[in-house]
Amino acid sequence: MNDRTDIPETTATGPPKPPKGKRAWAWLFGLLPVALVVGVIAGYLAWAPDDPTESTPGTPGGETIANPAPMTVQLGRDYYVFIKTIELYPRQPGDKTWDKLDGSAPDIRYSLTWNGHTGYTSDTRTDTLIGLWDPITLDVADALPMLGEGKLELRSTLNQGAIINATDDQTLTIDVWDEDPAGLGKDEAGQVVINVADLLQGDQTLTFEETDTNAIKRIVIGTTDTAQPLQSLIEALSSPNSP
Amino acid sequence: MSTADTPAKPKGKRMTATRLAIVANLLMLSAIGLGLGLIGPCMTIIPSAGEDLDVWVRLFEPDDLEPRTYSILGGIDTMRHSTERGSTLVAALLFGFSVIFPALKLGVMAWGTAALRLGVRPHAAVKLTSHLGKFSMLDVMVLGLLVLAIKGLPGDTELHLRWAIWAFAISILLSMAASIALHKVRPYRAEVMSDQ
């Protein structure tokens, strides 16, 4: 700075002009904070640990907290068992069409059998290869007056599945069929037998190969401990159906 | 070169050089704080419709009650994608005053600092810095409005501030300190320059 060359040149017409090189350095130094900001952002994106609740660009509202790893049922406890989804293959066992009369998709229905007794038979989902059932049903006409009195019993709405006791040596049988129009009987889609001890808490997706006796492609089973607090029960049951 | 041969630096010039070095360091620290403040987790919102209604919201719209963490940039991006009317304009304003403006302010101050240090007449840079100074609280005000808006949500919605908000605030404080120091330097430097 004390060198002779650092001294601005004096011109005859006006104030001394600084050397061009110095002006360029001043400009470059001005860009340094901006470069630092961009660099810190890029570095953070590259190396910072993921926060599962953090909103990421392009996903409005952010991602939700990841579900915990599934656990098997605990022997001796009672569980609600619900079928949330059943998907069938396009042809019924024996490579036959589902509805012979009009060629429409099957009318899916299922039952849950535990300990030798059928504990639940579902409603029918008509003309579809994928049937969806909600574990909770609420009759609004019944619920609204009760809400006014402040005494709606939510457990009474859990009427879409069976209650079982988890034991080591018993099985849960899911029978699935195509409900034919009144009087024409039913076409079996398949039967799934599961060891109760192998059931997972939460949602569990089972997939199957198409065979001469099976047209079930996929079943999503929801299993929830009956003893957990009501709020947790609702959270567990109100999770959306798996794809 | 022996010390005897070296001409003693004027006191004002030494002070100026030291101050400019401090300003430069403050600006760089402020830039790092700004980067972290913009991209780091700024706030976590834990939605709640109130004790009585939470059960029903969980039943019908469980995703609405999931806690969400936003960075300033993430929040602006979320707002940009929102379908609500006018949200793009608000996102643009927020982007302008919380991202572009602070970065620009730091850049201009750094330019002015370097110009003074190198003996370049910093007319434009210093003039621009004093103009930008008039808007220097707008970014803080935007942040405050954001927090107030969320605090005013109905129900028991909770807002937890995270470390990035402090990084952003410290960055603004450092830039203000740098601005004050830079303006104090100016007269000394002008004298030194006139000596030359």
Interface residues (C-beta under 8 A of the other chain):
Chain A: M1 N2 D6 I7 P8 P15 P18 K22 R23 W25 A26 W27 L28 F29 G30 L31 L32 P33 V34 L36 V37 V38 G39 V40 I41 Y44 L45 A48 D51 T53 E54 S55 T56 P57 G58 P60 G61 G62 T64 I65 I136 L154 L230 Q231 I234 E235 S238 S239
Chain B: P7 A24 L27 M28 S30 A31 I32 L34 G35 L36 L38 I39 G40 P41 T44 D54 V55 R58 L59 F60 P62 D63 E66 P67 R68 T69 Y70 S71 L73 G74 G75 D77 T78 H81 S82 A103 L104 L106 G107 V108 M109 A110 W111 G112 T113 A114 A115 L118 G119 V120 R121 P122 A125 Q196
